[in-house]
Amino acid sequence: MPSPYRALFAAPGTRAFSAAGFLGRMPLSMMGIGVVTMVSQLTGRYGLAGALSATIALSAAMAGPQISRLVDLHGQRRVLRPATLLSLSAGAVLLLAAHYGWPDWVLFVSCVGIGCVPSVGAMIRARWAALYRGTPQLHTAYSFESVVDEVCFIFGPIISIGLSTVWFPEAGPLLAACFLAAGVFWLTAQRATEPEPHPREHHGGGTALRSPGLQVLVGTFVATGTIFGAVDVVTVAFAEEQGHKAAASVVLALYAAGSCAAGVVFGLLQFKGAPERRWLLGVCAMAVSMIPLLLVGNLPFLAVALFVAGLAIAPTMITTMSLIEQHVPRARLTEGMTWVSTGLAVGIAVGSSVAGWVIDASGARTGYVVPAAAGAVAVAVGFLGYRRLGKPAPGRGGTVEQHSEREERHVA
């Protein structure tokens, strides 16, 4: 491991909470696809399977920020354990309902409960922020977490689909639930690195989403999530049209691998100046990387194009976390990070649905118009909101170099 990453884990407790966070995040990439695989195998109803997966995603998008807000108020241990128990209980009902053929409404209610799962990634990033706030190590920590996210998305779906198809249909979601339980309860047992909760009187009124800068980030990431959701669906359809549907998992793994490689390298670099410029450049790079997909003619070309497109993802995500650190009051940091994840989740649901409609109407190749259009929307929102990103929350303005650069910009 390169030296900046070795130094990152010099602080006591960092290895333990990172390992717990890895386990707790695996369900993020396993549960949705696991439910699709399980329900489609047990019932043969792909429409129902997709609707249940979307229900989990939308429920998590609505509940996630509220859970994180409670975490900021009361601490991780007091909130995460009850929320996780609720999600696990709903998951158990879902498995029983699917296995024994209970009514569809039971499945949907269970999926709403599963969506109460906490945003473990935000909890881990909050711990890093509490340790390294205001130091270069925080950039390295966010880079490492981005790599962990991509590793989860590379291996999680493969494990979930493989278990449900080779062993028994409920195996994928069942293992995801085990990962969630182990990760969250291990994490919340580590009190020494848990960020201090902030009493209600320090929060004031309203929500973290009142921050103009956070509104821009969330809006942009709804469009970014649309890219991700559309690329997943269209790639599977394109591979099926090419007669190699199984190859879709490998192609999409390369998409995540590109992001993973870029995240590792990005974490080794140290930047000066305002991060909003790097963020906007990253958003533009993600949008431009969608254009070659419109010209795709075969799977090898698609694999190369998606790997290159993935190179823009992790640096943009990492810079986004740095901007949240500046634009959200410290007492609402976990909630702010979760709002960005919510934007992504909503975008993924929109992208999957719209891409599916376009594929049915015009074929898989035409479906790549959806992520290209979403990329253009992300760029538009980024440019329109750029000035807001130059105005951090009071007392959260970043480094001296960033302050002086902003002053020069305003004078100009």
WOUR-V868714 format. One record per residue. N is the residue number from 0. SS is DSSP state (H for helix, E for strand, C for the rest). PSI is psi as a letter, one per 30 degrees, with the letter a starting at -180 (999 if undefined). Layout:
BEGIN
n,ss,psi
N,SS,PSI
N,SS,PSI
END
This chain:
BEGIN
n,ss,psi
0,C,k
1,C,l
2,H,e
3,H,e
4,H,e
5,H,e
6,H,e
7,H,e
8,C,g
9,C,f
10,C,k
11,C,k
12,C,f
13,H,e
14,H,e
15,H,e
16,H,f
17,H,e
18,H,e
19,H,e
20,H,e
21,H,e
22,H,e
23,H,f
24,H,f
25,H,e
26,H,f
27,H,e
28,H,f
29,H,e
30,H,e
31,H,e
32,H,e
33,H,e
34,H,e
35,H,e
36,H,e
37,H,e
38,H,e
39,H,e
40,H,e
41,H,e
42,H,f
43,C,g
44,C,j
45,H,e
46,H,e
47,H,e
48,H,e
49,H,e
50,H,e
51,H,e
52,H,e
53,H,e
54,H,e
55,H,e
56,H,e
57,H,e
58,H,e
59,H,e
60,H,e
61,H,e
62,H,e
63,H,e
64,H,e
65,H,e
66,H,e
67,H,e
68,H,e
69,H,e
70,H,e
71,H,e
72,H,e
73,H,f
74,C,l
75,H,e
76,H,e
77,H,f
78,H,e
79,H,e
80,H,e
81,H,e
82,H,e
83,H,e
84,H,e
85,H,e
86,H,e
87,H,e
88,H,e
89,H,e
90,H,e
91,H,e
92,H,e
93,H,e
94,H,e
95,H,e
96,H,e
97,H,e
98,H,e
99,H,g
100,C,h
101,C,l
102,C,l
103,H,e
104,H,f
105,H,e
106,H,e
107,H,e
108,H,e
109,H,e
110,H,e
111,H,e
112,H,e
113,H,e
114,C,f
115,C,g
116,C,k
117,C,l
118,C,j
119,H,e
120,H,e
121,H,e
122,H,e
123,H,e
124,H,e
125,H,e
126,H,e
127,H,e
128,H,e
129,H,e
130,H,e
131,H,g
132,C,k
133,C,g
134,C,l
135,H,f
136,H,f
137,H,e
138,H,e
139,H,e
140,H,e
141,H,e
142,H,e
143,H,e
144,H,e
145,H,e
146,H,e
147,H,e
148,H,e
149,H,e
150,H,e
151,H,e
152,H,f
153,H,e
154,H,f
155,H,e
156,H,e
157,H,e
158,H,e
159,H,e
160,H,e
161,H,e
162,H,e
163,H,f
164,H,e
165,H,e
166,C,d
167,C,l
168,C,e
169,C,f
170,H,e
171,H,e
172,H,e
173,H,e
174,H,e
175,H,e
176,H,e
177,H,e
178,H,e
179,H,e
180,H,e
181,H,e
182,H,e
183,H,e
184,H,e
185,H,e
186,H,e
187,H,f
188,C,f
189,C,i
190,C,f
191,C,e
192,C,g
193,C,k
194,C,k
195,C,k
196,C,l
197,C,j
198,C,l
199,H,e
200,H,f
201,H,f
202,C,f
203,C,a
204,C,l
205,C,a
206,C,l
207,H,f
208,H,f
209,H,f
210,C,k
211,H,e
212,H,e
213,H,e
214,H,e
215,H,e
216,H,e
217,H,e
218,H,e
219,H,e
220,H,f
221,H,e
222,H,e
223,H,e
224,H,e
225,H,e
226,H,e
227,H,e
228,H,e
229,H,e
230,H,e
231,H,e
232,H,e
233,H,e
234,H,e
235,H,e
236,H,e
237,H,e
238,H,e
239,H,e
240,H,e
241,C,f
242,C,g
243,C,i
244,C,e
245,C,f
246,H,f
247,H,e
248,H,e
249,H,e
250,H,e
251,H,e
252,H,e
253,H,e
254,H,e
255,H,e
256,H,e
257,H,e
258,H,e
259,H,e
260,H,e
261,H,e
262,H,e
263,H,e
264,H,e
265,H,e
266,H,f
267,H,f
268,C,k
269,C,k
270,C,k
271,C,l
272,C,l
273,C,k
274,H,f
275,H,f
276,H,e
277,H,e
278,H,e
279,H,e
280,H,e
281,H,e
282,H,e
283,H,e
284,H,e
285,H,e
286,H,e
287,H,e
288,C,f
289,C,f
290,H,e
291,H,f
292,H,f
293,H,f
294,H,g
295,C,k
296,C,f
297,C,l
298,H,e
299,H,e
300,H,e
301,H,e
302,H,e
303,H,e
304,H,e
305,H,e
306,H,e
307,H,e
308,H,e
309,H,f
310,H,f
311,H,f
312,H,e
313,H,e
314,H,e
315,H,e
316,H,e
317,H,e
318,H,e
319,H,e
320,H,e
321,H,e
322,H,e
323,H,e
324,H,e
325,H,f
326,H,f
327,C,k
328,C,k
329,H,e
330,H,f
331,H,g
332,H,e
333,H,e
334,H,e
335,H,e
336,H,e
337,H,e
338,H,e
339,H,e
340,H,e
341,H,e
342,H,e
343,H,e
344,H,e
345,H,e
346,H,e
347,H,e
348,H,e
349,H,e
350,H,e
351,H,e
352,H,e
353,H,e
354,H,e
355,H,e
356,H,e
357,H,e
358,H,e
359,H,e
360,H,e
361,H,f
362,C,l
363,H,e
364,H,e
365,H,f
366,H,f
367,H,f
368,H,e
369,H,e
370,H,e
371,H,e
372,H,e
373,H,e
374,H,e
375,H,e
376,H,e
377,H,e
378,H,e
379,H,e
380,H,e
381,H,e
382,H,e
383,H,e
384,C,g
385,H,e
386,H,e
387,H,e
388,H,f
389,C,g
390,C,i
391,C,l
392,C,l
393,C,k
394,C,g
395,C,h
396,C,f
397,C,a
398,C,l
399,H,e
400,H,e
401,H,e
402,H,e
403,H,e
404,H,e
405,H,e
406,H,e
407,H,e
408,H,e
409,H,e
410,H,e
411,C,999
END
